[in-house]
């Protein structure tokens, strides 16, 4: 079944999120005090590791492997900090 799910996201340089294979990350936004990633998923697919990279504005960006895609830019409420997220299926 195809649906949209949300997944918690941390402000870490790199994290692994388990998504159903062929999922399409849509957006990352702050919801309340937490960051969430919304993705279009097929719940009948097996889970696969999705590598999520986070870079703050002005920070050095490592060379990303071919296949990484831009997901979202997030501006944190109240603090003025801005982060940029890229993802890749492992």
URJORA-V140535 format. One record per pair of residues at least 6 apart in sequence whose ideal C-beta (glycine too) atoms are under 6 Angstrom apart, sorted by the first residue. I is the first residue (numbers start at 0). J is the second residue. Records with the same first field share a line. If there is no record, write none. Layout:
# URJORA-V140535
I = J, J
This chain:
# URJORA-V140535
0 = 42
1 = 41
3 = 37, 39
4 = 40
5 = 35, 37
6 = 16, 36
8 = 27, 34, 36
13 = 52
14 = 51
15 = 48
16 = 49, 51
17 = 46
18 = 38, 49
19 = 40, 41, 44
20 = 44, 45, 47
21 = 44
22 = 38, 40
23 = 39
24 = 36, 38, 70, 86
25 = 37, 38
26 = 37, 71
27 = 36, 70, 71, 73, 84
29 = 76
47 = 88
48 = 89
49 = 86, 88
50 = 87, 89
51 = 86
52 = 85
53 = 82, 84
54 = 60, 83
55 = 82
56 = 81
63 = 85
66 = 87
67 = 85, 87
68 = 86
69 = 85
70 = 84, 86
71 = 84
72 = 83
73 = 82
74 = 81
